[in-house]
Amino acid sequence: MLPHVMRHRSAAALLAVLTLTGCATTTLERTDAGQQDQAVSQYADLAPATATTDLPTIEVADLPPEGIETLELIEADGPFPYDKDGSTFQNREGILPAQPRGFYAEYTVETPGSDDRGARRIVAGDDGSRFYTEDHYSSFEEVVAG
């Protein structure tokens, strides 16, 4: 038998023993927790760790990829793809907490296949809060790091 085939069979046998004895599960749980910690730290600069309102929440990792890109642009202070990005969001709908004019700014979350800016936005508060809407301000979810 070839040496590399024997190594693969030996590794598979060892993994089977570890799984049956419960050792592999513990290792995997530790890995999952480490990955969660890494995801939180990866997005820590993009949104608060916990919610600042009573609105429903969405974790950064659960946003569409374009939403994460928009948060990264906000953190880097641009450049933004649309002239209206960074303009004052007036909260006319009253869904977000009441704040003085100029507290909130809106940013486009690009929609693949759309001929215009689409309906998706990130609204950023001066306090670091972030809100996501996919229906052009009819509803919001507060974005949290995770």
C-alpha positions in Angstrom: 0.0 0.0 0.0 1.2 3.5 -0.8 2.4 5.6 2.2 0.0 8.5 1.6 -3.0 6.1 1.4 -1.9 4.6 4.7 -1.7 8.0 6.3 -5.2 9.0 5.1 -6.7 5.7 6.4 -4.9 6.1 9.8 -6.2 9.7 10.1 -9.7 8.5 9.3 -9.5 5.8 11.9 -8.2 8.2 14.5 -11.0 10.7 13.7 -13.6 7.9 14.1 -12.2 6.9 17.5 -12.1 10.5 18.6 -15.7 11.1 17.5 -16.9 8.0 19.2 -15.2 8.9 22.5 -16.5 12.5 22.4 -13.1 14.1 22.0 -13.8 15.4 18.4 -17.0 17.1 19.5 -15.2 19.1 22.1 -12.6 20.1 19.6 -15.2 21.2 17.1 -17.1 23.2 19.7 -14.0 25.1 20.6 -13.4 25.7 16.9 -17.0 27.0 16.4 -16.6 29.4 19.4 -13.3 30.6 18.0 -14.9 31.3 14.7 -17.7 33.2 16.3 -15.2 35.3 18.3 -13.3 35.9 15.0 -16.5 37.0 13.2 -17.4 39.4 16.0 -14.0 40.9 16.0 -13.9 41.0 12.2 -17.1 43.2 12.3 -16.5 45.1 15.6 -15.6 48.3 13.8 -18.7 48.2 11.5 -21.5 48.1 14.1 -22.1 48.1 17.8 -21.7 44.8 19.7 -25.2 45.1 21.1 -28.5 46.8 20.1 -29.1 50.4 21.1 -32.9 50.3 20.3 -35.8 47.9 20.6 -35.9 47.3 16.9 -35.3 43.9 15.5 -31.6 43.2 15.0 -29.5 41.7 12.2 -25.9 40.7 12.6 -23.4 42.1 10.1 -22.6 38.6 8.9 -26.3 38.1 8.0 -26.4 41.2 5.8 -26.2 40.7 2.0 -22.6 41.1 0.8 -23.4 44.5 -0.6 -24.5 45.6 2.9 -21.2 44.6 4.4 -19.4 46.5 1.7 -21.5 49.6 2.5 -20.6 49.3 6.2 -16.9 49.0 5.2 -17.2 52.1 3.1 -18.9 54.0 5.9 -16.1 53.0 8.3 -13.5 54.1 5.7 -15.4 57.4 5.0 -15.8 56.4 1.3 -15.4 56.8 -1.5 -19.2 56.1 -2.1 -20.7 55.1 -5.3 -23.6 57.5 -5.3 -23.8 61.3 -4.7 -26.6 60.9 -2.2 -24.6 58.6 0.0 -23.9 60.3 3.3 -26.8 62.7 2.9 -29.1 63.5 5.9 -31.7 60.9 6.6 -34.7 62.8 8.1 -36.5 59.9 9.7 -39.9 61.1 8.4 -41.3 57.6 8.9 -40.5 57.9 12.7 -39.3 54.3 12.9 -35.9 55.1 14.2 -35.4 56.8 17.6 -36.1 60.6 17.4 -32.8 62.6 17.1 -31.9 66.1 16.0 -31.8 66.8 12.3 -28.4 65.7 10.8 -27.9 62.8 13.3 -28.7 60.1 10.7 -27.1 59.7 7.3 -28.2 57.3 4.6 -26.1 55.1 2.3 -27.0 52.9 -0.6 -26.7 49.2 -0.4 -26.4 48.2 -4.0 -28.9 45.8 -5.4 -27.5 43.5 -8.1 -29.5 43.8 -11.4 -31.2 47.1 -10.4 -31.1 50.0 -12.9 -31.1 52.6 -10.1 -30.1 52.8 -6.4 -32.7 50.2 -5.4 -34.5 50.1 -2.1 -31.8 48.9 0.2 -30.0 51.3 2.6 -27.9 51.5 5.6 -28.7 54.5 7.9 -25.9 55.5 10.2 -26.3 57.4 13.5 -23.7 59.8 14.8 -23.4 57.5 17.9 -22.2 54.6 15.8 -25.6 52.9 15.5 -26.4 51.3 12.1 -29.8 50.3 10.6 -30.6 48.3 7.6 -33.7 48.6 5.4 -34.4 46.5 2.4 -37.8 48.1 1.6 -36.8 51.8 1.3 -37.5 52.9 4.9 -40.8 51.0 5.5 -39.0 48.8 8.1 -35.6 48.7 9.8 -33.4 46.2 11.5 -30.6 47.4 13.8 -27.2 46.1 12.7 -25.1 44.6 15.4 -21.6 43.1 15.2 -22.7 39.7 16.2 
